[in-house]
């Protein structure tokens, strides 16, 4: 005999949460599921609290059935799930209500929607307003820790702010981040990431690992080691600058008159306090030093021997702002970090940022300085970047003079190295061009660089930009721009959810993109989407896209994004009552719904139940006031691939809970006029996918047979030819 393990409602809910976390993406789980909590378990109903009404609706539409099935298995009995806004009061009755705040006009239930229109295809790719802040003072850390560590620090801070949504927390500021995302920001591998985070590494000057304890795994119930925890330090001083500041303050009598010494330091040029500009090279024994977090405030407190408060605290903060340049930072685009940093490498990418920092725009004179001199040649550049061998810098740039003949025969390794070096030179030339040089009396070189102050497009994105530009120009010239707009909308609807299904190996997944190479061009085939296009549009698509490698990583996704951003918005159909009634009378859709509607064109429960057995038919007609709950359950059943008979499901649900519909998007679709719902069904079998949000929530990935099943269950007679439409299997 098998013993049945009893779960408390709280444990059952925690198990359900853990199960969802494994099946969902981290972003989706964190946004929608994680903020929920079990409010109460009353009778057979789990009452789940949500953050707001929008979250409640999202959960109801997507997870109600899934959670009910899981919880029934855990609790070993029939249970229901109901979602409520977390600040709702629950009384003894069945109604859960939320009082509206009349003074809160901009509530979560009525969010402001924003859409961005870019001025060019290039800007839509780069998105120049998406930036990460790099404090200029961090450049003084480069000789100590190197470029890679600085990019990692940027990545940690960036992910921290993205994870907490930029909100100020009342208590803990801790956030959980994924190592993979940090690696993407920093342009490093997982191995490099964890090596840099090891105790004693150079990153110890900016962050500190906290000893971890153990916690109980929600899935297995076993003890496991907690996640790695780190503390980030704000605005640390380099060891050399800390020593210079201490020397300056002692020389000016901080121990005798702290206020006077600090005021003097504030009014002093930082170059007179930090003696080495633009960088100070570390001492020879720096690699053996134990990382120590020191700020301007720490130095002052150490010298005066007590905590900073009142005027001293204010002066210390002012001095820190002065020395560290808290308002001085370099804006680095997401595009640069995600697309250019991995291919340039940390050192070459930082070289670009260092040169950009030397450029400026004078808004009074209109002067743009985009050409800068670097005194000291390659060695000076290497010192700024913390590179030991100046030859590395020389290899980034084309040779200024010919160095003589090379050997006729080179090893494969040498050839590969030359090729790699040439590729890097070609890419870096998009950002930096060496245009002049000079030699001082001591024979030391200085180089002049022309600096590109904005990010260029990657070669792949350049090809996409050219292809899309040509596509829209040709479509407009040949009067198929409207058809192209419709094709793009349909392309987006068909492909939006396909990648995840394919990655997970779901049975519902089908090839969503395919390229077939022929001679002499590439014929684009995207789930047979082009077969309903006109010959003119097909020709334009093939001509413009044959230059793209759609199988390259991110190429198709980027192409779809740009097409969606720059297509003309399709005009909505006029559904007002001012339409010509003669057109409506002759509309074949009206004829298709006549079988199940009354004289007013509304759902007729009597006609819908014509197929039911006599007993169930009479019972439902006696208890139901209208047909909407019955229709909503049919819609819900058709949207679930595991439900074979939505009609029987609707009867069973209403017998169990009279007058209660399926809720969510299913109920909203049921509230449509039968004629309008029939149009959505018919439209799903044509080139133009329905844009109704409720329909897309339920049937965006539905196969043709499920939509036919919906029409049959509702008794709709539709005029659809076999073999047409995009949903064929």
N, C-alpha and C positions, 0 to 999 in steps of 0.2 A: 504494500500500500504506500502510495506516495503522499507525503505530508504536504499540506498547503501552507506556504509561508505567508503569514499575514503582514501586510504593510500598513503603516499608519498613513493617513492622507498626506501629511507633510513629507514623509519619506517617498511616497509614490510620486508626488509632484517633483521632488528633487531628482528622482530617477528619470522622469520624463524630460526634465531640463537637460540632464546629462546626455540623454539619448539624442535630443535635438542638437546639442552642441557638436556631436560627432557627425551628424548628417548635413549640417548647414555650414555655409562659409562663415568665417570669423566675424566679418563686418556685419552681415545680416543678423547673426546671433546676438552680437553685442548691441546692435541698434534696437532690435525689436523684442527679443526674448529675455535677455539678461535682466532688464529693468523690472520684469514682472515678479509677482509674489503671490503666494496662496493667502487669500483673505479669509476664507472659511470653507469648510466642507459641511454642507447642509443636506441631509437626506442622502441623495445620490448625486449631488451636484458639486463640482469643484468651482468655486468662485475665485477667479484670478484677477488680481489688480494690475492695471496698466497705468502708464504715465499720463496719457491723454486720450481723447476720443479718437484721434487719428491712429494711434497705436492699437487701440481696441479694435477698430475696423479692420486694420491690416491683419491682426491675429485671427479675428473671426473668419475672414475670407480664406485664409491660407492654412490654418493649423487646427481648426476645430475638430475636423474628422480625424486627423492624424493623432491628436492628443487623446481623443475619446477612445480610439482603438487601443492605444498603448496603455492608458490608465485602466481600461477594462481588463486587459491581460494581467496587469499588476495587481489590481484589487480583486480579480476573480469574480466580478459581478458587473452588471450594467451601471454605467455612470455617465454623467453629462458634464460638459464644460461650459461655463459662462464667463465672459470677460466684462469687467467693469472698470471705470476710471478709478484710480487708487484712492482719490480723496472722497469717493462716494460713501454715504452712510447706508448701512444695510439694516433694514428693519425686519420685522417678523413676516412681512408679506413677501410676495413674489416680485414686486416691482422694485427695481433698482434705478433710482433717478439721480440726476445731477442738476443742481440749481445753477442757472446761468448767471454770471456776473455781468450786470448791465454796464458797469464801468470799464470792463475789460474788452475793448473793441478788437484789439489785435491779439486774440487768443490763439492757442495751439490749434483750435478747430478751424480757424480761418487764416491760415498762413499766407504770407505774401509770396507770390511766385515771381521769380526773376529768370530771365533768359538773356544771354549775352550774344550779341551779333558782332562779329569781328569784321574789321575793315578789309581784310585780305586773307587769302588762303594761308599765307605764311604765318600771320598772327594767330590764326586758329590752330595751327600746329604747335607753335611755340608757346602761346598763351603768356605773353610777357609779364602780366600782372601776378602770375603765380611764382613767387620768389621765396628764397630762404635768406636770412640775414647772416652775414659773416662779419663779426666785429673786426675792424681794421687792426685793433691791438693784437689779435690772434696771429697776425703776420710776424710779430716779434717772437712768437713761439716756434716758428718754423725751424730755425737752426737747432732747437732743442729736441723736438719730437718728430719733425718731418711732416710732409703734406698729408700723408695717409691718415695720421692721427687727427689732424685738424678736420679733414672731411668727415671722419667718424664722429667727432664731437658735434659738428653741424647736424649730422644725421640723427644723433641721439636727441638733441634739442628739438629738431623738427618733428620727429615722431612723438616726442612728449607733448608738444602743443597740439598736434593733430589728434592724439588719443584723448586728450581731455577737452577737446572742442573749443579751446581758447577760453574756457570758463575758469573763474576763480573759485576754488573750493574752500568751504568754511573750515574743514578739518584737514584731512590728509590730502596731499598733492600727489599721491602715488598713482601710477598708471601701469597697465600691462601692455607691452608692445611685443611684436614678433621680430625675431632676429632676421628673418628673410626680408622684411620691409626695411630695416635699418641697413642691411647689406645693399639693397637697391639704391638707397639714398647715398651711401658712401662709395659705391662702385667697387665693392670688395666681395670676396668669397666668404662663406661661413667659416672656413678654417682661419682665414685672416682675421675675421671678426673676433672669434674666441681667443685667438692668440694675442690680439691687441688688448683684450679685456683681462688677461691674466694678471694676478697681483705682481707688482714690481715693474710692469710695463710702463711705457711713456704715458699711457693714458691715465695713470695714477695721479698725475698733476691736475687732472680735470674731473675725475670721477673716482669713487671708492666703492669696492665691493663689500656688501654687508653679509655677515655670517648668516647662513640660512638654517632654518630648523625643519621640522617635519610636519606634515599635515595629512588629513584623511582624504583619500581619493573617493570622490562621490560615486564613481562607477563601480569600483571593486570593494570599497569599504576598508582597504588596506592603507597602512601608513606609507607615505612616499616623501621624498625630499622635495622641499618647496622650490619654487622657481628662483632662479638667480636674481638677486636684488642689487641695485647699484644706486648710489647717490651722485647726482650731478652737481658740480661746483660752479658757481657763477663768478666770472671775472677774476681768475687767479693771476697773480703777478709772476713773471718769469723769475727764476732764482737771481739772475743778474740784476734785473730791475728792482727786486726786493732789497738787494744789498745796496744799490745806489740810493734808493729812497731812505733807507736807514742811515746811511752816511750823511746825506744832506740834512735830515732833520736833527741829527745829533750835533752837526756842525753849527746849526742855527738855534741851539738852545731849547729844544723841545722839552727836556726834562725840567728846565727852570721856568719857562713860559710857554706852555703848550699852545695857547691860543695865538700868540704872536708868531710862533714858528709855523703853524699850520696856515695862517693867513698869508705869510710870506711865500710859502710853497704854492699856494693857490695862485698868487700873482706872478709866479715865475714860469718862464717857458719850460715845458716838459723836457726839451732837449738839454737844458742846463741841469736837470735832475738826473735824467737817464743819459749818460754820457756817450752812448754809442747809438748812432742813427745811420741808416734806417733799422739796422739789426745789431744785436750784440751776440757774438759767438759764445757758446757755452764754455765753461772751464773744462780742462782735460779730464777731470774726474767726475764729470756730470753723470755719466752712465752708471757710476757706482753710488750716486746719491739716492737716498730713500725719498720717494715723492712726498712732498708736503704742500698742503693747500695753504697759501698765504694771500691775503688781500691787503689793500691799503689800510683798511680798518684794523686788521690784525697787527700790522707793523706798528701803527700808532699806539694801540693798546699795549703792546709789548714794551714800548719805550717809556710810556708814562706810568705803567704799573697798575692800572685799574680800568674798569669798564668805561666805555664811552657813553656819555649821556648829555642831554641838554645841548649847549653850544658846541662842545667838543664833538659830539656825534654829528651835528650839522656840518661843521667844518671838515670832518673826516669824509663825509659823503661828497661834499663839494670837491675836495682834493681828488677823490677817486674818479669822479666824473671828468675832472680836468686831465688827469694823467692817462686814463684808459680811453678817453674819447667815447663815452657811452653813446653819443649821438652819431659817431662815425662808423659806418659799416658799408660793406659791399653787398649789393643785391645780386644774388645768384639765382637764376631761373631754375625751376623744376626741369625744364627742358635740358638745360646744360648738365644738370646732375644725372638725369636718367639716360640721356642719349650720348652726351659727349664725354663725360667723366670716364665711363668704362673703356672707351676706345682710345682716349688720349693718355690715360694713366694719371695717377694722383699728382705727380711732379709737374708734368707738362700742363695739366689743367690748372694747377695752382700758379704756374708761370703766367698763364693768360690772365688770371684774376689779379695778380700782382701788378701787371702792366696796366690793366684797366683801372686799378686804383690810382694810378698816376695821371690818368686822363681826367679832364674836367670840361664843363661848359660854363662860361661866364655869361650870366643872363643880362648883365649891364652892357657889355660890349658885343655880345653875340659870338664871341670867340669860342671855337671848339678846339681843344687840344687833344688830338688823337695820335700825335707823334711824340715819343718820349726818348730821352737819352738815358742809358744805363752806364754809369762810369765804372770802370774796372774790368770790363770784358766778361768772359765766361765765368771766371772765378767769383766775381762779385755776384752774379746771378746764382751760382751754386751756393754761395754763402747765405743768400737770402732764403733759399729754399731748403737749406739743411742737407744739401747733397755733397758728399765727400769728394767725388771725382768730377771736376769741371768738364771733362770730356763728354760726360753724359749730356750736358747742355749743348755742347757743340754739335752733337749728333742729331739734335732736334731741328737744326737749321741747315739749309743747303750750303755747301762749301762756298765761302766768299771768293777764294782763289783756287785754281787747280793745283793739286798737291803732287802732280807728276803721274807717270804711268803706273797702272796697276798690273799685277801679274796676269798673264794670259789665262792661266788655269787657276780656278778657285775651288775650294772644297764646297760640298753641298751645304755645310753648316755656315760657311761664310756667305754664300749666295742667299741663304734664308735670312741671315742677319741683315744683309744689305737691303733685301726686299722689305723686311719689317721696318727698317729705318726709313726707307723711302716712303712707305705708307704713312708713317707717323709724320714725316715732313710734309707730305701732301695735305694731310688733315690739319696740322697746326698752321699751315700757310693760309687757311681760311680765317684764322684769328689774328695772326701776327706775321708781319713782313719786315725783314731787315732792309732798311733803305739807305743807310749811311754809316760811316765809321770815322774815327779819328784816333790819332796816337799822340800821347803827351810826351814831354821831354824825357820821361823815364822809360819810354817804350811800351807803356800800358795802353791797351786798346779800350775804346768806348764804343758802344753800339747804339744806333738810333733805330727805333722800331715804329712801324705804322701799325696801330692797334685797331681791330674791329671791335667797336664798343657794344654791338648787339650780336646775339647768337646767330650764326648761319644755320641753314637747314642741313641735316645730314644728307648724304647722297641718296638714300632711299626716299626721304621726304621730298627732296628736290624733284625726283622722278614723279612722285605722286602729285606734287603741285603742278607740274607741267601737264600731266595727264588730265587732271581735273579741269584745269583752265581750258585746255583744248576741247574737252568734252562739252562744257557749257557753251563755249563759243560756237562749235559746230551744231549743237542742238538748237541754239537760237537762230542761227543762219538758215537751218533747214526746217524751221517751224515745228519742231518736235519737243520743245522745252516743257510743255505741259505733260506730255507723255513721260518724259524723263523724270519729272517731279513725282509722278505717280509710281513709277518704277522704283525710285529711291525709297519712297515710303513703304512700299511693299517689301523691298529688299530688307529694310530694317525690321519690319514685323516678322519676317520669316527667319531671320538669322540671329535675332537678339538673344534667344535662349539656347541656341544649338550648341555652342562650345561646351558649356557645363554638362549637358546631357551626354555628349560624346566622351568627355573626360571621365565621367563617372561610369561609362559603359552601360547606360540605361537602354532598355529594350526599345524605348520610344525614340531613341536618337537615330537620326538618319543623316546621310551626307549632306552637309549644308553648304559646302563649297567644293568645287572641283575645277581644275584647269586641265584641258586637254591640248597638248602640243601637236600641232600639225605644221605642215610646210605651206607657206612660209610665215604663218602667224599663229598666235595663241588665241584660241576660241574660248571665250569666257562662258562657263556654265555654272550658274549658282542655283542649285536645286531646280534646274530647268526653268528658271525665272524668265529667261529671255525668250522662251518659245512663244509667248503671247505678245511680244513686242512687234512693232512694225519692222519691216525690212530696213527702213531708213535708220531707226534707232539701233537695231542690231549691228548694222555696219559701223555706225559712229562708236558704239561701245567697243567693238573689236579693234577699230583703228586706234582709239585713244588708250586702251588698256593693254595692248599687246606688248608694250615696253615694260610693263610691271611684272615683277616676280611675286605673284600673289601667294605663293607658298612660303615666302620668306617670313620670318617671325614678325608679327605685328603689322604686316603690310595690308592685309585685307581689313583688319579692324580699323586701322588709320584711314584707309580709303573710305570706308563706310562712314566714319565720323565726319570727314570733310564733306562728303556728299550730302549728309544730313544737315550740316551747318549752313551750306550755301545753296540749297535748293529753294525754289520759290514755294511759299506756303500754299498748299492746295485750298481752294475755296470750299467752304462748307455748303452742303445742299440746303436749299430753302425748305424748311419743314413747317413754315407758318401756315395759319389757316387761310391766308389770302391766295393760296394756290388755286389754280383752275380746277374746279370739281369734276369737270369732264375727264380730266387726266386721271384723277383718282379713281373714278368709276371704271375706267378702262385699264387701270393698273392690274397686271396679272397677279401681283402680290395679294390684292384684295380677294381675288378669286381663290387663291391658295388657302386662305384662312377662313373662308366662309363655312367650311365643314364644322369648325369648332367655335364659332362666334355667334352671338345673338344678333338681333336686328340692329343694335347700336354699334356693332363692331368690337364689342368687348368679349373676353373669354366667357364661354358658357360651360359651367361645371357639368350640367346635364349632358351636353354633347361630349365633353372630355371623358366622362365616365361611361360612355356607350359600350366600351369594350370590357368593362369590369363585370364580374359576376353579380348576380342579382342582389345577393346579401350585402356585399361591400358597397355596391352602388347606392342602395337605398340608405345604408347607414351613413355614408358620407354626405349624401344629399340632405339628410335630416340634421346633421351636426354642423356643416360648413356654411357660413354666411356668403362666401364668395369663392371664386376659383383660384385666387392668387396663391394661397399656401400650397395647393396641389401643383400648380405650374412651377413654383419655385423648387419643390422637391424633385420634380422631373428634370429641371435644368441642372440642379446639383448632382443628381445621379448620372446624367450624361457627361458631366465634366470629370467624373472619377473613373479612370480606366478599369478599376477592379469591380465596378458595379455593372452586372450584366443586364438587369432589367430595371431601368429608372421608373417605369410605370408602377411596377409592384412595390418599389421602394416608397413612392409617394403615398400609396394606399396604406402601407404599414406604418409610416411615420405619422400620418394624420389620425389613424386609429389609436395610436399610442398617445399622441398629444394633439387633440383636436384644436384646429384654428391656428396652430403654430407652424410658420413656414421655415424654410431652410436658413433664412437670414443672409446678411452680407450681399455680395454681388448677385447671387442667385435670386434673391428676393427683389432686388432692384431691376433685374432684367424681366422678372415676371410682371412687374408693375408697368412695363411698356405696353403700348397697344399691340395686339396680336400681329397687326400688319407690319409694325416696325420691327418686331422680333423676327418675323418671317424674312424681312429684308436683310437683316443681319445674317441669317442662316444662308440665304441665297448668295449674298455678297462673299461669304467665306469660300464659295466654290468658284469664284471668279478671280481675275487678276488682282483686283483691288480688295485688299484685306480690310475688314471693319476697323474703324478707329475708335469705336465705343470702348471706354476704359473698363467697364464692367465685363464686357464680352472678352476683352483681351486678358483680364485677370483669370478667367475660367478656361478659355478655349484658345489661347495663343499658341499652344503646342499640340492641340487636339488633332487627331488623325481624322481622315474623311469619314470613316465608319462611325466614329462617335458623334459627329455632327448629323449624319444621316439618322442615327439612332435617336437623337433629340427630336428631329423633325417627325419621325415616325411615332414616337411616344406622345407627341403633342397633336398628332393627327393632321399635320400640315401637308398639303399636296403641293409639292414644289416641282417646277419645270427646270430640271438640271440634267444636262447631257452627261453621260458616262465618259470618263476620260478627259474631261475638261477640268481646269482649275489647278491650283498649285499644291493641293493636299493629297494628290494621288500617291499611292504607296509604291 
